[in-house]
Amino acid sequence: MGEISVTKLLVIVVLVALVFGTKKLSSLGSDLGTALKGFKKAMGDSDSTSQDADFHNEQQAGSLKDTASKSEQA
């Protein structure tokens, strides 16, 4: 009783297509695809930004160690 059969899904799809129209559904699908693509790109950009920040922090730590070792030698 709680399960959705294939025929029920087909009826739902047909009703949604009749209510909204195929043009509206097509534009909705393309808008959703564009939004997902933008989201994935933003997530990839944030990963590379955090990697750049980690690299910058490692460089600063390395230069501080070099400065400390030079001052100890003097």
C-alpha angles and dihedrals in degrees: 000000000000094000122098112224127207092256092053090051091051091051090050092049092050092048092049090049091051094047099044101024127231095268092056092047091048093052090045090053093049091047090051091049091050091049092051091047091052091047093051091048091051091049090051091049092051091051092052091045092054090047090052090050091050091050091049091050091050091051091051091049090050093050091049090053090049091050092048093050092049092051091050091052093052 
